[in-house]
């Protein structure tokens, strides 16, 4: 693990190409942009709405041909922010802060297109690339926005659509046939799907926050329905249809109305969100017998993506909903690749913020692969990650592989104690030596435990904000180390092995890794979730970093044997975190996260024993970095 330090600002005419910095290799040659919109047509006749943004000098758009940056989105190409009466229709939907609402209103009053949020406003760093001679195309997927057709959710369908659109872009007079893709979340899914199409025009992709295997990454974490995200998806995404804008060829909105009429009764976002609860297992079939979650996942396309060899620069955040999948992507890709891991949630993965100039990274990547600029981006270590909890200032680190070299998998055992750090049911000790005798901690399930209403699972259009978890810990079982006598850096994928005994037929287990400071404030680091009946393990259908893989197949599910010991293996989301000297490491265990996951409430609340001892050790393996590499 190597720390990065940032240099002083460059001198005039100096070339700088380092992580998060890029200047001097090319110069901006345009001072504005020109946006237009129209329809393109797929082979089956489906008309898709698109925005085209060309760089301009004064009022004159470039005649091209230019390299093109392409986004394929279900989240509208351009968004209506104010209705015809001047009412703000966007802020109530997305819960914008008062300062953001004021900024939108000022833009509405003074801007020429102030009633709309276009691609350059939504993705600010695109302006920089347009000024340097890139065209931008944003296309709305079938059944969304002003596009015709109905939503096609399978990744194979998305791959086919992208292949046709790439051919169309390459044939336009403003395109030089060299195309890169960008975007986050489902826009990132589309990039991987497009890479599997084998299109010769796709030269590089820049995906932020993508699933690889959808079932366990988001809607059913550990087999438990993710209420927090599913509610957000069902509430917000369908309302985006109200914010769609017609293309230039449709000034009176007639075609937009026809597109909406055409998809009436189809499986829209609201219907899909509600129907997720009808598919609670990874092998839950559609009426035609095909497993839904396999169709929606990207891992079946891995071999074709690797065969195509499209260069991939990925970004995720330590609090992102797709964090684990992005590490799996890096592990499964064979071609040119980079991975950046930022201290952000899903809402910030593709934006330039205080931690990173994301636009500089995009610029470096696309200049190298689309314009053949020798800027050294591929000579760097492929992984850049931000070390959380680090007060030294050297927070960005690099690695050639993940987990980083020099790790020692260190077991921390749950044991008897009275650490005095929390008023939990047991206040147990977490130590590197296990108990010599069999023992257990008794607990009655408390269904009010929660990590709050601003967790990573709802940080889609707003920031995450975990509370001091000490009050939540007090309602659960905790195992806490003594104050550390030196800094401890954890970098990798913690794995907990829990031995439980209960009379309940099933339990949802939530395991948290936390940092406890000298005032007993407990900070969220990472988490893992597993429904006990889903505990069956099997080899993964992709390279899974040697982590436990639960099948989540209905045929593999089985209840907990009454009052018999049962082992649960829970993989926590990866992290890179410095626990400072004097602080403590805590493992907290609860059996519900009331504000985020749908745990069935049993009455009376069941009791459970967490076993600890030589025959049934409850333990968490922490990947601790050798201190010589920090």
N, C-alpha and C positions, 0 to 999 in steps of 0.2 A: 504494500500500500504506500504509494508515493504522494506526498502533499504537493499541491500546486500553489505557486505564488504568482501574483499578477504584476506585470511590469509597469513602469511609469508610462504616461502617454507618449505616443510616438512623436518624433520630430517631423517637420515638414518633409514630404516626399519619402518618408521611411515606410517600408512595407512591414506590416504586422499581421501575422496569422497564427494566433494561439487560441486555445480554448476560451470561448467567450469574447474574443477580440479579432477584428478583421478590418484592416484598412490598407489602402495603397496598392492593392493588386489590380483593382479596376477602379474607375472613377465614374461618378454619376454623370450621365449624358442627357438625361431628360429631367424636366422640371415640373411635370404634371402627368395626368393620366386621363383617359377617356373611357367611360364605361358604356357599354351597349348590351342589349339582351335580346334573345330570340329563341327559336326552337331548333334542335337537331332531331334527327329521326333514326331510331334503331332499325335493325333489319326486319323486325316484325311489325313495323309501322308505328310503334309507340313514340310519341313526341315528348322530348325532354327539354325543359326550360334551362337556359344557361345564361350566365353573365360573362361577357368578354371585357377584360380590362387591358388596354394597350397603353404603353408609355407615350407621352406626348411632349412636344416642345411648344410652349404657348398653347394654342388651341388645336394644333395639328398633330393627330395621332401618328405613331410610327407606321410606316407601310410594311415593315418587316423585311424578310422573315426573321423571327425571333425564337429563342428557346421558350418553352411554355411550362408554366406551373399549373397543375390541374388538381382540383379538389372535387370529389364526388360525395355529395352530402344528402342526408335525409332531413337536415336541419335548416333548410332554406338557403338560397344563394344570397338574397337580399331580404331584409326584414322591415316590415312596416312598424315604425316606432310611434307614430301619431296618426290618429284617424283624420277624416276630412274636417272635423270640427276642432282639431287642434288638441284633442285629449291624448294624453300619454297612455298608450295601450300596452307598452312593453314592460314598464317598471312594475306594475302590479303582478304581471305574470311571473317575472323572474325575481321579484323581491329585491329590487335595487335599493341601495342606500340613498339617503337624502342627497348627499353630495353628487352621486351619480345621476339622480333625477334632475338636479339643477344643471349639471353639465349637458344632459340630453336636451333640456329645455333651451339653454343658451344656443346649443348647436341648431336647434329647430328654428330659432328666431333669426340667426345670422347666416346659416348655411344654405347653399343652393339646393341641396337634397337633404335638408335637415329632418324631414319626416321619415327618412329611411336609413337603415344601417346596412351599408354595403360591405363587400369583402375586405376592402382596404381599411375600413373603420373597425371591423371585427377582428382582423388579424393585422395589427399595426405594422409589424415588421415587413409585410408585403410591400409597403410603400418604398422601402429601401431597395428591394429587388427590382421593382418596376422602374425606379429611377436609374438602375444599372442595366436596363435593357431586357427585362423579362416580361412576357405577356402572361396573363392570368386568366384561367377559365374555371368557373365554378358551375357545376351541373347538378340539378336537383334529381334525385333518384325517382323512379316510377312511383306514382301514388303519393308524392309529397309535393308541397309548394304548388307551382303552376304546371308541373309535369303531368302528363296523361298516364294512363295505365294504372296498375295496382301494385302494391308493395310486394316485392319478391325478396323473401328473407333468406333464402339459402345462399351460402357463400359461393356455390357454383354458379348461380344465376348472376350474382354480382360480378364474378370474374368474367362471364360472357359479356355482360353489358359494358364493363370497363374496356375489354378488348376492342369492341366496336367503337367506343368513344375515342380511344387512343388513335385508331385508324382515321376517324373523322378529323380529329385535331391535326394530325400529321399532314392531312391533305389540304388544309386551309392556307391561303396565300400569306397570312400573317405568321405562320408557323414554319420553323426550319426543320420540323420532324423530330426534334429532340425534346423529350417531355420528362418532367419530374412531377411527383405527386406529394401533397402535403395534407395535413389535417389531423384532428384528434378524435379519439373515441370511434364511433362508427365510420368516420371519415378515415381513420387509420385502418380499420378492418378492410375497407375498400382498397386500400393500397396493397395490402398483402394479397387480397383476392386478385387484383390487377396484375401483380407480379407473377401469379400462377398462370396467367393467360399466355405467357410467352411472347407478348407483343415486342417486336424489335424496336418500337419507338420509345418504350419506357426505359429510361437510362438510370434513374435513381428514385428512391422514395424516402420520405422524411416523416414516418408515422409517430404519433405521440399517443400512448395509452391505448393499446389494443388487446383484446382478448385473444387467446390461443385456443383454450377449451372453455366454453362459455358457462356451462352448468355450474361448476364449482367456483369459478372466479367471481361470479357476481350474483345471479338470481337465487342460488341455493348454496350458500357458503357452508361447506361441511354437511350438506344435506338439509340445512335449515333455511326456510324461505326468508329472503332478505327484504323485509317489509319496508325498510327505510328507502332503499333504492327503488323498489317496485312501486311504492306510492308516488315517489317523485316522477318516475317514468310515466305512470298512468295519468298523473295530474297535469304535468307540464307539456309533454311532447305533443299530445293531441291538440293542445291549444295553439301550437305553432301554426296550424292550418289557417287560423284567423289572421295571422300576420303575413301571409303570403302576398306577394305583389305580382301583377301581370308583367309580361315582357313588353318591350317597346312596340312590337307588332300588334299589341292588344290593348290600345289605350283606354277602351271602355270596359275592359275586364270580361268580355264575353267568353274568350277562350279559357280564362281562369275558371269561370263558372262552369263551363263544360267539363273541364278536367275534374273539378270537384264532383260534379254530377256523375261522371263516369265511374268514380271509385266508391260511390255510395254502396254500403252493404259489404264492402271488402274488409279484409282483416287490417284495420288501421291500428295505430299505436295503442289506443285505449283498449281495443278488443284484445290485442296481443298481450298487454300488461295484465289484464284480468285473467286471460287464459293460462298464464304461466302457472297458476296454482293447480291447473289440471294436468301438469306434467312434473310431478314431484321427484321423479327418478331420472337418472341419466339415460336410461333405456326406455323412458316413456314414449310410446309410439303415437304417431299421427294416424288418422283413419286408414291411410294407405299402408300402414305398417312400418314406415320409415321412422327411425328415432329422431325426434325433433331436435334434441340438443346436438346431435352429430351434424345435422344439416346447417345449424346456425354457427357451428364452431369452425375454426380455421385449420386445426391440426391435420384434417385429411388432405390439405393442399400443400403440406410441407415439402414433399418430394418434388412436386412441380415447381415450387418456388426456388428450391435449391438448384434444380436443373436450369432454370432461367438465369440464375446468378445475378439478379438485380441488386445493386448496392443498397444497403439499408442503414439509415441512421435513426435510431430509436430514442425516444425520451419517455420517461415515466417520473413519478414522484414517490417519495417514501410513504405518502398518505393517499396514493392513487388507488382507485378501485381495481385497476388491472396490474398492480405492481408485480405480483408473482408471475403473471403471464409474460410480462416483458423480459424478465430474467430467463424464462423458459424459451422465449423466442431467440434470445441471444445464444442460448445453448444449442438450439436446433438448426440455426442457419449456417450454411457452409460458405457463402460468398462474402464479399466485402461488407463489413458491419461495424457499427458503433453503438454504444449504449450510454445514455446520460441519465443519471438518477438525481432528481432535484428535491429540495425540502418543501415540497408543495403537495396539494391534493389534486384531484382530477381537474378542477377548474383552472389550475395554473400551469399545467404541463407544457402548453405550447405558446405561452406568453412570455415576453421579456419582462423580467422583474428584477428586484434588487440582487437576487442571488446570481442571475445569469442573463446576458444578452442573447436570448434565444434566436433572435434575428441574425446575429453574427454567425451563429452556428449553421443556420439555414443557408446563409449566403456563402459561407465557405464550402458547404457540402454541394450545393448546386453549381457553384462556379467550377468546382473540380470535375464533376461528372457530366455537366451539361455544356460547359464552355471550355473544358480541358485546361483550366488555369492550374499551374503547378504551385499550389499554395501549401503543400505539406500536410494536408489534413489527414491523409492516410498513413503518414509516418508517425503518428502519435499512438499512445496506448489506446486501445479501442474502448475502454470503459472509463468514464469519469463519474464519480459519485461524491455526494456531499455527506460529510460526517456529521451526524446530528449530535447534539449535546456537547459539542467541542467549543470550549472557550479560549482556545489558543490562537485562533485566527486562521490557522491552516485547515480550512474546512473542506476544500475540494481536494480529492485524492484520485489517483489513477490506478488501474490494474489491467493486466493483459488477459485475465480470465476471472471467472466468478464461480465459487467464492474466491477471494483474493488469496494469493499464496501466503504461507506462514501461519495458517490457522491451526489451532488446537481445539478439537472437539472436547469440551470440558463438561462433564456431568455435574449438575447441581441437584442435590437430593433434597426432597421435602422431609422435614423432620420435626421433632418436638422442640418447642421453645417457648420463650416469652421474650420477644425482642424489644417490647415496649414502643414499637414504632407505629402501631396501628391498633385500634380497638376492634379487631375482627373476632370472629367466633373462636378462632384457635390461636392466632398470632404465632404461627409456626416459623421454624428456622429453615433457611435455604443455605446449604453448605455443600462443599465438595466431597464430603464423606457421608456415607449413608448410615442409617440406623443399624445396629447389630441385632436388634430384636424386632419382632413383628408388632406393629401398632397401627392405629388408625385415628382419624379425626372425623367426628360425627357432625353432620350438618343437616338442617331442615331447609329445603329449597325456599328461597325468598324471591318471589316473582316481581319484585320492584327493582331489582338490580338493573343498572343501565349505564352505558357510557355517554349518555346525553343525546341531545337533539341536533348537535352539530358535528357528528362523527364523519369519518372519511366516506361513509356510505351515502351521505347526502351532500357532500361538498362538490356539487356539480356546477352550480352557478354562483356559489359563495364559498368562502374559506371554511376549512374545518376549524373547530375550536373545542378541544377536549377540556373538561373541567379538571380540577384537582380530584383525582380518583380515590382519595383517602376515604371519603364518605361512602363511595360504592364498595371499596375494599372492606369496610367495616361490616357490610352485610354479607360478605362471602368468606371464603377460606383464603388465607394468605400465608406465604412462605417468603421470608425476607432475610437477606444476608445481614451479617454484622457490618458496621461501617467499613468500607473498603480501605485498605492500607496503601493502595496505589490505584492509578487510573486503570480501568478495564475497558478495552475496545471490543465490542461484539460486531462482527461483520459477516453476515451470511443468513442462513435459514435455521432459526432455533426449532427444535423438535421436542415436544413434551410427550412423555409416556405416563399415563395415569392409570392406576389400578383403583377400581371402584367396586363397591358392594351395595346393593339396594334391592328393595322389594318392588320398585317401580318397573314397569315393562320397558320404559324408554326415558332418556334424559337428553337434553341439549347441554353440551359442555362448552363453556367459554373460558379461554385461557389467555391471560394478559401478562406481558412483560412490561414492567414499570421501573422508573427511576425515582428513588425516594431521597429527597435532600435532607439537610440537617434540621429542617423545621417540620419534617415528616410530610411534606407536600409530595404527592405521588403523581408523576408525569407519565402519560401513556407513551409507550415505545412501539409495541406491535401486539398482534393478537392472532389467535387461532380458534376455530370453531368446529365442532363435530357433533352430530346426532349419534347417540350410542348405537342405535340399531343399524347405522350405516358404517360400522367399524370394519367391515370386510376389506382386505387389501388385495391388490393384484398388480402385475406389471402395467405401467402406463402405455398408451398407444403412441407415445412420443418420448423423446429423451427428457427425463424429469429431474435431472440433477441429483439422482439417487435418493430423492425424497419419497416418503410414503405416498401411495396413490390409492385412494378409496374408490371402489367401483361405483358406488351409489346406484347399483342395479337393484331393481325391485326384488329379483329372485335371490339376491345375496343378503337382503336385509333380514335381521332376526332380532327378537326382543332380548333384553338382558335376562340371563338366567336368574331366577329369584334368589337373592341373598348369596349368590356365588360370585367370587372375584372375577372381574372382567377387565381386560386391558384395552385402553383406547390410545391410539397413536395420533397425536395432533400436530400437524405441521403449521408453525406460525409463519406469518408473512415475513419476508426478509427485511433486514434492517442493517444499518451501519450506525452505531451509536457509541459514544464515549461516556461511560459511567465514571464520574470524577471521584478522585480520592476523597474519602469522607462520606460520600453518598452510599446508598444501599441499592441492591438489585432485588426486585420483588417479583414473584410469580403469584398472581391472584387467580382464583378459580371461582366462577359463578355458574349458574345453570339457567340463566336467562339474560338477555339484553333487551329490556322491555321496549325501548324506543327505536330499536333497529331490527330485531329479528322476531319471527312469528313462532314462539315456543308455546305449545299447548299447555294450558294451565290445568293441573290435576288438583282435585280436592278430595281429601285434605292434601296439602303440599307434602310430597314424599320426603323421606329422610334418606341420606346417602352417607356412606363412609368412604373416605379417601384413605386407601391403605398405604402404609409406608414401612418398609422393612426389607430384609435380605431376600425374601421370597417374592415380595410384591412391591418393588421400589417405585415410588412415584418420583419422576426425575425429569429435568429439562436439560437437553444438550445444548450448550451455548457455544457457538463458533467464535472463539476468542483469538484475536489477532496477536501474533508474536509482537511484543513491545518494541523490538528492534526495528520493525517495519513501520511504526506509527510516527 
